[in-house]
Amino acid sequence: MSDLKPVSKALLGAGVLLAGICWYLSFSLSTHIWWLLWVAPVPILYFSLRVSSKWAFLIAFTGYLIGRLSWVPYLQSVMPLPLTLMFTLLFPLIFALQVIAARKLMLSYRHWSTVFALPVLVTTMEYITCLTSRDGTAGSIAYTQCDFLPIVQVASLTGIHGITFLVTFFPAAVAFIIYRYQRKQSIRTLSLVTLGILLAVMVWGVVRLNHTSPAPQSLRVAMVAIDKQAYRRKDTTGEDREAYLANLYLGRVGELAKQGARMVVFPEKMFTVGDNRRTGFIQQFKDTAMAHHVGIVACVTQQKNDYYENRAWVIGEDGALLADYQKVHLFAGEFLDSLKPGKEPGLFLRNGTTEGVAICKDMDFQQDISRYGNADCSVLYVPAWDFERDGWLHSRMAIMRCVEGGYGMVRNARQGRLTINDYCGRVLYEANSDKGTPALLSGNIDIQHHTTLYNKWGDWFSLLNAIAALVSLLLLGYPGVRSGRER
């Protein structure tokens, strides 16, 4: 065994800066450089094995903090400054503690398998956060990988937490291999395991992406988002404003139908409708659907006596009301606006096939959206409303639910992204309405369900990680093996 020279502060600083920049760009809501997340932790994890626990905590916290700064402008746009500061500091603190725990296990127990300590701890913490947070899976680092389609396919087996495990395991393995090699310890088994896992994952991803099976039917769909200035007109108020907005949207249906559309999806909260006018508006949408022989998904805010509901009406080509879905997951502002959540999934039959509708934030929650996959849903229609800066991210979060559930999706977002994707997470068509500008998108989507292991077994991988994390924490209380043959 060889003793390594102490690490200079200059080298530590360079490593922290490199890691921070890589994290910053990989977390960014505008750059989407997925591969940097595989690189960022390597210098931090390597140096953590060579410095004291205090220094390890400091470099892990600092590097991750630099990375999380990329979210500060977005967080400031959706929450108060104190909460922005809290979230910006909380994630680096948690990561630094995880690095300290993994470091202790890797140095105390000389076995190569301790490389799994960090990915197990990170994955478990993320899983617990996703289960308990009112924002669901919004904080998962897995979404940074949405452009890396072979890795994305892992979600069909394990859910998104399998991706989180991989992007944490690989840099931990690289750092540990370098460290053991420099200390003249065996790296053969660790290297083979690392390469074996990556090879298996990539093969599975490529095979799934290239698997072709003829779809029973293909549907031509279309979406339209109107100019946000239409909502700011001062010469229309109250019921006149509702009618004006409804007519703006419905006025495009005929044009889209002539282009071949058989289903038109509108964005979230097209307008607010009083309970007394609900029937009249539904009939207007039914008449338009029958006139053009096209299905319509319309999403409105429905006013009750002293509260509101966010509802999506699905109307068939024959004018039948196929679904009247109430949004299940509301964001904080909607609670403040006296909205009440629904409880049931928006499943319905269209032409003998099970299809579904969900609204915006619903797609952030794995457990609820898994009900669509379990019901053999073949396509999901999603009216949405993003916050401009998060248009790309929020659309990709929704797309990941499709990979987990095995179906395609048509998503129309005000001030966000209009997307049509398949069950593998491939974006087939996309338009941008981030700035509130008008947008139009049409394309074909296969109406077909693909069974996934995640649908069948649920959070099996996350629970397995939770068990392993508990074992890891118990082992922290033991002194470990500090002498004897290296393994």
N, C-alpha and C positions, 0 to 999 in steps of 0.2 A: 504494500500500500504506500502511495506517495503522498506527501503533504504538499498542498498547493500554496502558492504565494498569496499573501493578502491582496484583496481587491482594492485598487486605488479609488479614491472618491471621484476622480475624474471619469474613470471607467463606469462607475456606478451611475453617475449623472448622465452619461451618454446612453446607458442602457435604459434608464428611466425615461429619458426624452424620446428615444426610439419607440419604446413601448407605448408611451402616451400618445405620440403622433399616430401610430398605427391604430390604436383604440379610437382616437378622435375621428379618423377618417372612416373606420369601419362602422362606428355608431352613428355617423352623420346621417341626417335625414335627406341629404341632397347628393352625396357622392356614391354611396352604396358599394364600396369596395370590399367585397365579401372576404377575399383571401387574406386581407390584413389582420383579421381576427385570429387566424391560425398562426400568425407571426408574433403578434403583440405580446403575449405572455411569456415567450421564450426567455428573453433576457431577465425579466423579473424573477421567474422561477429558478433559472440557473444561478443567478447571484444570491437568491435567498438561501441556497444550499451552502454558500461559501461565506456568508456573513453572519453576524449575531442575529438573534431573534428580533431585537429592537430595530436593527437596520433593515431586516427583511420586512418587518411591518411598515416601516417608513417608505421604502422604495415601492412596495406593492400599493400602498395607499396613494402615494403621489402619482405614480404612473397611471393608475386607474382613474384618479381624479382628473388628470389632464384629458383623458379620453371622454369622461362624462361631461366635460364642459361643452361639448358639441351640442348637447341637448338644452343648454340653458336658455337660448333665445326662444325655443319652442315652449319650454316649461313656463317661462315668463308670460307667454301669450295665453296660457290656459289656467294658470293658478297664481295665487298671491306669492310675493317674494319670499316670505318665511318658508312656505312649502317648497318653493324652488330650491332654496338653500338646503333644506332638510334632505330632499331626494338626491341632490347633487353630492352631498357628503355621505349619505347613508350607504349607497352602493359601494364606494371605495372602501368604507370602513368594513363592511361585510366581507368584501373580497380579501382585504388584508388579513382579517382574522382567519379566513379559509386557507390562505397561503401559509400562515403561521402553523395551523393545525397540520396541514399536509407536510410541511417542512419537518416538523417534529417526528411524524411517523416515518418519513423517508430516511431521516438520519438515525433514528432509534432502531428501526427494523430494517436490516440491510437487504431484505428480499426485494426482487424486482417488482413484485405485485403491489408494492406501496405506491407505485405510479398512479394507481387508480384512486388514491385518496382525494386528490383535488377534484377531478371530474365528478366523483361521487358526492362530495360535499356541495359543490356548486349546483349540480343537477337537483339534489334534494332540496336545497334552499330555494331554488327557483320554483320547484314544484309546489312547495308549501306556500310560497308567495302567491303563485297563480291561483291556488285554491282559496286563499283567504282575502286576496285583494279585491276591492270593488272595481278595479280596472282589469280583472282577469289576467290574461297572459300578456298584457301590453308590455311588461318589462323584460320579456324573454330575449336573450341574446340570439336565439335561434333564427329570428326574423332577419338578421343581417345576412343570412345565407340564401335568401329567396331567389337570387339569381344563379345560384350554384345548383342546378337542377338534379344532378346525380345524388348529391347529399340530401336534397329536399325529400327524395323518395323514402328516406328513413322514417319520416313522419307517418307513412302508411303502416309501419310496423310498430313504432314505439310512441307516436305522438311527437310533438316538437322537442320534448326533453331528451330524446335520443340524439337530436342534432346538437343540443347544448352539451351533452356528454362528449360528443366527438370533438367539437371545437375547443373543448377544455383538455381532453385527453391527449390530443396530438402534441400541443406545445409542451405539456407536462412530460410526455415521453421523450421528446427531443431534448429538453433541458436535462432530464435525468440520464439519458444516454451519454450526453457530452460530459456530464459530471462524473459518471462512473468510469467512462473511458479514460479521463484524465487521471483518475485515481487508480488506474490499472485494475478495475473491477470488471467482472464479466458483463458484457452487454448483449450476448448472443440471444438469450431467451427473450429479453425485453425488446430487442430489435425485431425478432421474428413475430412476436405478438403484435407489435405496433403495425408492422407491414401487413400482417394477416388481417387485422381488423379493418384497416383502410382499404385493402384489396377487396375484401368481402363486401364492404359497403359500396364501393364504386361499381363492382360487378352487378350487385343488386340494382343500383340506381340506373345503370345503363340498360340492363335487361328490361326493367319496368318502363323506361322511357321509350324503348323500341318495340314493346309489345303492342301488337295491333290485333284488334278484333272488330269485325264489322258492327257498327251501331245499328240498332233496330230502326232508328229514325234520326234525322237531323232537323234542327229548328233554326229558322232565320229570325234573329232577334234584333231589336234596335233600342237605342236609348237617346234621350235628349235632355240637356240641362240648359235652362234659359239664363239670360243675363241677370246677374244679381241686382242690377239697377232697377229691374222690374219690381222688386220688393220694396224699393225706396221711393216709389212714386207717391207724391203727396196729394194728387188729385183723385185718388181712389182710396176709400176707407171702408171699414166694416164689411157688410155683405157685398157691396160693389167690388171691393178689393178681392174677396174670395172668388167671385165670378170672373173677374178680370184675369186672375192667375190661372184658374181652371181652363179658361178658354185659350190662354197662351199655350199651355201644354197640349190640350186636346186638338188645337189647330194644326199640330204637327203630325198627328196620327195618320191622316189621309195620305200625306206625302210619304211617310215611312212605309205605309202599306203598299203604295204603288211601287216602292223599291223592293218589295218582296217580303217585308217583315210580317211575321205571324204572331209575334209577341212584342209588345212595347213596354219597357220598364222605365218609370219615372223616378226621380230622386226622393229622398226623405223630406217630410214636412213641406209638401208642395204649397199648402195653404192651411189655414185654420178654418174648420167648419163647425158651426154651432149644431148642437144635437137636433134642433128643430129643422135644420136644413140638410141633415145627413141623407135622408131618403132621396131628396131631389138631386143631390150631387151624384149619388150612386147611380141613379137612373140616367143621368147625363152621360156618365162613363159607360153604362150598359148600352145606351143608344149608339154611342160612337163605336163601340166594339162591334156591334151587330152591323152597323152601316158599312164598316170597312172589313168585316170578317177577320178581326185581329184580336188577340188577347191583350189585356192591359193590366199592369201592376201599378197601382196608384197608392201613394203614401201621404197621409194627411194627419194633422193634429186635430183631434176631435174634442170639442169642448163639452164637458158635462156641467152639472150644476156648480160645483165648487172645485173641480179638478179637471185635468185633461188626460187624454190617452193618445199615444202615438200608434196609429193603425195603418195597416197595409191592406188594401182591397185587391183581390185577384179576381179578375173578370174574364170569363171565357169568350171564345169567338161567337158563341150563341147568346151572349149577354147574361149567362148564369154567374152568380156570385160564388166562386169556387172557394174562397177563403176570406175571412175578415180577421186578420192577425193583429194581436196587440203586442207591441215591443216588450220584451221580457227584461232586458238589461238597460238601465238608464244611467247616464253620466250625472255627475253631481249637479250641474246646472239645471237639468230636467227635474230633479227632485225639488230644487228651489222654485221652479216654475209650476209646481203643483201637478206634475205628471205622475200617474200611477202605473206600475208595471203589470204586464200580463204574466201568465204562468205556462201556457201550453205552446208547443211548437206549431209552426205554420205549415202543416202538411196537408196536401190535397191531391185529388186525382184529376188528371187532365188527359183525355183520350186514352184512358185505361192505364196510365203510368203515374207512379207516385212522384210528385214534385214538391217543392217547398219554397217558402218565403220567410226571410228573416230581415231584421232592420239594423243596419249600422253596427252599433256596439255589441249587439248579440253575438257577432262573429268573433269577439275577443275571448269567448268562454268555451273551452273545449267540451266540458261535461254536458252543457245544454245542447250545443250544436251536434254532439255525437248522436243525439236522438234522430237526427235526419239520416245519418248514415245507417243507423240500426234499422230504420224503416225502409231501407233500399231506395232512398231518394235518388233520382236520376239527374236532376238539375235544380239549382237553388237560385232564386231571384232575390237580390238584396238592394233595396233603396237605402241610400246612405247620405250623410252630410259630414264632411271632414273639416279640419281646421286649417286649410291651406298648406301649412308647413308639413303636415303629416300625411298628405295625400298618398304618396308612394307607400309609406310604411303601413298605413291602415288598410290599403287595398291588398297589400301582400299578407298581412295578418289574416285577412278573410280568405285569401287564396290557400293558405296553409291548412285551413279547415277542410278544404276540398280534397287535399292530398290525404289527410287523415280519414276522411269520410268516403272517398271514392266517387266523386261526382263533379260535374262542371258547374260554373257559376256565371251569372250575369249580374254585375254590380254597377249601379249608377249613383255617383256621389256628387252632390253640390259642393263646389269649392274643393274638389278632390280629383279622383281618377275614375273614369268610366272604363271598366275592364270586362272582357270575356275570356275566360280561361277554361282549360280542360282539367281532368281529374289528376293529372301529374303536376299541376301547378304551372303549366306553360301558359303564358299570356298570349292569346291568339290575336286579340285586337285591343287597342288601348287609345283613349283620348284624355286630354287634360283640361280640367275646369278649375284648377287650383286657385286662380285669381278671380273666380266668379264670372269668367267669360262664358259665352254660349258654347256648347259642345254637342256634337252629334256623333253617334257611333253605331254601326251595324255589322253583323257578321253571323256566321253559322256556328252552332254548337251541337255536339252529339248529345242525344237524350239517352243516357245509359248509366247504370250503376255498376261500380267495380268494388267487389267485396275486399276489405282490408283487414289485416290482423288487428290493427288498432280498434276497429269497430267491434271485433269479436272479443278481444281480451282487455280492452280499455287501458288503464294506466298501469299495466303490469310492469313495464320497465321502470317507471318512476317509483313504484312501490319497492321494486328490487333495489334500486339505488338508496331508498330510504332505510332499508334494512342494513345495507352495506355501510351507510353513513353512521348508523347507530353503533355498529361494530367498531368502526374507525374511532368514534368518540370514546368508546369504552377502552380501546387500546391506548388512547392517550394517557390513561391513568397508570399504565405500566411502564417500567423502565426500558423495556425492549432488549434487544440483543446487540450489544456494542462490541462484541468480540467474536472470534471464530471465523469460519470460512465465508467469504462473500458469495452471495447467490444472485 
